[in-house]
Amino acid sequence: MTDTGVGIPPEDLPRLFERRFRGRQAQTAIPGSGLGLAIARDWVQQMGGTLTVASTVGEGSRFTVVLPLAPLGPC
């Protein structure tokens, strides 16, 4: 998913997926609890995948989910 929002400052990126962490720009301008990205990352990891982010301040952010293929064969 890609957005064209305010972007995430580089100093906030290492903590972005921590529970209750809210970046400086989000603390006042965007409502939320700081749980959404942590929960999303946990779900993706439980399925054997990864959730990553790339962001540029003033341009937006891109979140990428990569999940393994389901095994083939009888169910």
N, C-alpha and C positions, 0 to 999 in steps of 0.2 A: 504494500500500500504506500502511496506517495501523497504527500500533502504540499500545499504551497503556503504554509503558515509562517510563523516568525522564526522557525528553526530552533535548534537546541545548542546553547553555547558548549564549546568543546570541554570546558571544565565540569559540566553537568553529565556528560555522556557516561563516564565510568560508573556512576551511581544510578543511572536512569531506571534500571530494573529492580532496584531495592524497594522493599515494602515501605510505604509512607514517604518516600522521597519525592519531593516536588521541586523542579528547577526554579531558579529565581524568577524567570519570566512567567511561569505558570502560577506561582504563589498568589499573585494578585489579580491576574487577568483571566484565568481559566479555572472554573470550579472543578473540584474533584478531591479525592481522598488520598491519591498516591498509591492506590492498590492495583489499578487496571493492568499496567504493564508487567508488574510482578506476577500477577495471576496468569496472564497470557503466557509469559515465559515459562512458568511452572507447568502449565498444561502442555505446551509444545515440547518441553524437555521430557515429560512423562511419556510422550509418544515417540521418543527417540530423536527428536528434531532440534532445531536451533531457531532462535529469534534474534535478529541483529538489527541495528539501526545505523544509518548514515545521515548526517544532517549538516546543513550549512545555514548559519544565522542569516536571516533576511530572505532566504530562498525556500526553506521547508525541510522536510524529513522524509526518509524512505525506510520503512520497516519491511524486513524480509523474513518470511517463515519458510524453512526447508524441513520437509518431513520425509522419512524413508518410505519407500514403496512397500505396500503390503506384500507378504510372502505369497507366492503362487502355489496352488495346489488345493487338495480337497479341504473343505471347511468342516 
